[in-house]
Amino acid sequence: MAIISVSLNEKILEEIDTIQKELGFSGRSEVIRAGARMLIADNKDTDKLIGILNCVLLLIHSQKAEDTVSDIKHEFEDIISTQIHSHLKEGKCLETFIIQGEAGRVKYLLNLFKTNDKMEYVKLIVA
């Protein structure tokens, strides 16, 4: 098994330690491997999407990231039929997008949010 070096901030490291204890993982490496497997499986599921999709996209981000969300969403007005913006506690926001459009375009939008480090949570739900 290959050994790699990963840089993590203290908050993520604390969350990994919490998950390790709560779920009974043998160590931090097991938690990170499980997370990587989940990301790979999610990516494979997304790659299989074809045709016209009806879906919901959920985002959680800090209020400071609102400009980033706005910039990205304006590029996809052709597939976003509704957006609901809600304020959560601790300066966080929930965005709910109702989307209908070609799979390739939906995947592109999804990837822009998933790879943006300002997003805390990104989830696509396909009807």
C-alpha angles and dihedrals in degrees: 000000000000120000117219134181118236128187115217132173120238094257094056091044091053090050091050090051090050092050090047092055097040097047098034100243113169093232148337092278090060091052092050092047090051090050091049091050090051092050091049092049091048091050092050090051091050092049090058094059113113139166127017112340132203109200150143122236118201124196132180117193141148118272087248089068096058093104090054092051091047093050092051097043093053089063090058104045087123092069103026109087098171137013125190118192118197130180116229129189124283095034096298130134134208118213119195116191123189106207135188119175152096114318095238092055092046091050091050091053091046093051092050090058096039093053094044109101091210092070116089096187133015123178131168117202114193119204 
